[in-house]
Amino acid sequence: MRCLGVRGATSVTDNTRESIIAATREVLEEIVAKNDLSIDDVASVIFTATSDLDAAHPANAARELGWINTPLLCMQEMFVVGGLPRCVRVLILWNSERQADQVHHVYLGEARSLRPDLLKGENDD
């Protein structure tokens, strides 16, 4: 088995605990579904949030999904002029037999603009 990374990001409508958790939960559930990911294979998860999101830790969404034994880390996304506001990003490191080109990254909402090269035909509403 090898360690692979899968990326995801989403935009959050409001700086409230409910909005942050709901948006993070949605992107996590989509990553799990698109990659047939088993939580037992997850090595760790890193979350970042833009500085305008301070009402909750995005990792709380993972805990609510039952990711109890998974190491989780939240950090503030570095500020970039003109960067996407109210954005939660996630990097999941997981053990898998897959090849890197078989990983499905998930970008939702306004965060789709971050990696249009990865999203051709994916995440369409």
N, C-alpha and C positions, 0 to 999 in steps of 0.2 A: 504494500500500500504506500501511497505517496500523499503528501500534504498539498492540497489545492486551496486556492483562494477564490471565493465568489464575492463579487461586489454588488452592492445595491445602494439606492438612495431614494429619498422621497421628500416631498415638500409638505410642510405642516401649515394648516390654515391659520391657527391661532397659537399664541404662547400660553397654552393651558395644559395642565397635566393630561386631561382627557384627549386633547388633540395630538399631543406628542406621542402618547402611548398608542392611540388608535392608528396613527400613520406608521409608526415603527412596527407595530404588530402586522399591519397589512403588507409591508415590504418583506418582513421575515416569513410570513406565511406563503407569499408568492415565491420567494427564493426556495423554500423547502419544497413546494409543489413542483416548480419547474426543474429542479435538480434531483427529485426523488431522494432528498437528503434525510438521513436518519440522525436524530439528535445524538445518538450514541457514538457517531463518527465525528462529531464536531470537537475540534481541539480547543478552539477559543473564538471569541467574537470581540471585535473592536468597533465601537460606535463613536462617531463624531457628530457634534451638533454646532450649528452656527451660534454666535454669541447672543443672538436675539431670542434664542430658545433656552430659558432657564427655569421653567416651571416643573420639570421632571427629568430624570435620567432616562434616556432611551432604553437602557438595559432593563428597566422595569418591565417593559413589554415582553422581553424574552423570559424573564422570571415568571410572568403571568401565563406564558405558554408552556411552562413546566421545565424550562431549561435550568434546573436547580443545580446540577453538578458541573455546569459549563463555566469556565472562567470568562467573565465579561469585563470589559473596560470601556469607560466613557471618557471622551476627551473633547475639548473645544476645537472645532475646525479653525484652521488659520484664516485670518481675515485677508481677503483679496478684494481690492476695489472693483466694484461691478459684479462681485460674486453673487451667487444665488442666495437670497435671504431665506430664513426659516427652513433650513435644510438639515435633514438627518441622513448621515451616510453610514454604511455598515460594511465591514470586511469580515467574512466568516472563513476561518481556516478549518478545513475538514479533511479527514483521511478517506481516500477513495482510490479505486482502481481506474477511474476515468482518466482521459487525457485532458489537458488544459483546454483544448478546442471544443470539448464537449460540455463545458461549464456554461450555464445560462445566467448571465448577470441581469439584474432587475432594477429598472429605473422607473419610478412612478411620478405622476403629477408633473409639476414644473421641473423636477429633477431629470426628466427625460432629455432635457437640453444639455446635460452634462456629458453624455456619451451617445450621441446619435449614431455613431459608427457601429455600435454594438446592438442597436435596437431596430435595425431594418426588419420590418414585419413582425416584431415582437411588441408586447404591451399595448396593442391597439385596443381602444375602447370600442 
